Amino acid sequence: MAVMANYETVMVLSLKNGEEAVQAIVEKFKNTIEKHATLQSIDEWGKRKLAYLINKESEGYYVLINFESDAAFPAELDRRYKITDGVLRSLIIKKEDE
């Protein structure tokens, strides 16, 4: 049996394609995480100003997701972030046991 660990991921999504595109990406990754891991929480921080321009954009839509999975899934999730149009930046971290 695989050892499960808690993870936290933050996505910064592009706003140039509109709110519908942002919500479609959030829903896509929510479904992906639910399929391969145990979704604990989703916190949509909403539109925020970026510290610096990314692809000539000054604002992004931030989403924080907490989930529990085996060690292999975060690498696959990161790969999917990188090939998805509309994801400006992403970060996945393993949370320490509390």
C-alpha positions in Angstrom: 0.0 0.0 0.0 1.2 3.5 -0.9 2.2 5.9 1.8 -0.1 8.9 1.7 1.1 12.5 2.4 -0.5 15.9 2.6 0.3 18.4 -0.2 -0.6 22.0 -0.9 -0.7 23.5 -4.4 -1.1 27.1 -5.6 -2.0 28.0 -9.2 -1.8 31.4 -10.7 -4.2 31.5 -13.7 -4.3 33.9 -16.6 -7.2 36.3 -16.8 -6.8 37.1 -20.5 -9.3 34.4 -21.7 -12.1 35.6 -19.2 -13.7 34.2 -16.1 -15.3 31.2 -17.8 -11.8 30.0 -18.9 -10.5 30.5 -15.3 -13.4 28.5 -13.8 -13.0 25.7 -16.5 -9.3 25.3 -15.5 -10.1 25.3 -11.7 -12.8 22.6 -12.4 -10.4 20.6 -14.6 -7.7 20.4 -11.9 -10.3 19.9 -9.1 -11.6 16.8 -11.0 -8.0 15.6 -11.7 -7.1 15.8 -8.0 -10.3 14.1 -6.9 -9.7 11.3 -9.4 -6.1 10.6 -8.2 -6.1 11.9 -4.6 -8.2 12.9 -1.6 -9.3 16.5 -2.0 -9.2 18.3 1.3 -10.0 21.9 0.5 -10.1 24.5 -2.3 -9.6 28.2 -1.5 -10.0 30.6 -4.4 -8.2 33.8 -3.5 -9.4 35.4 -6.7 -7.9 38.1 -8.8 -4.7 39.6 -7.4 -2.0 41.9 -8.7 1.2 40.1 -9.6 4.6 41.2 -8.2 6.0 41.3 -11.7 4.7 40.8 -15.2 4.3 37.3 -16.4 3.6 36.9 -20.2 2.8 40.7 -20.2 0.0 40.2 -17.6 -0.1 42.2 -14.4 -2.9 40.3 -12.7 -3.6 36.6 -12.1 -6.3 34.4 -10.5 -5.0 32.6 -7.4 -6.2 29.2 -6.3 -5.0 27.2 -3.2 -5.8 23.4 -3.1 -5.0 21.0 -0.2 -5.0 17.3 -1.0 -3.6 13.9 0.2 -2.0 11.5 -2.2 0.8 9.1 -2.8 4.3 10.4 -3.7 3.9 9.9 -7.5 0.8 12.1 -8.1 2.4 15.5 -7.4 4.9 15.0 -10.2 2.1 14.1 -12.6 0.0 17.1 -11.4 3.0 19.4 -12.0 3.4 18.0 -15.5 -0.2 18.8 -16.3 0.2 22.3 -15.0 3.1 22.9 -17.3 1.2 21.8 -20.4 -2.1 23.6 -19.7 -2.6 26.9 -21.4 -3.8 29.5 -18.9 -1.6 28.4 -16.0 0.9 31.2 -15.4 2.7 29.7 -12.4 2.2 26.8 -10.0 3.8 25.3 -6.9 3.3 22.0 -5.1 4.7 21.5 -1.7 4.6 18.6 0.7 3.2 19.7 4.1 4.9 18.6 7.3 3.1 16.2 9.5 1.4 18.2 12.3 
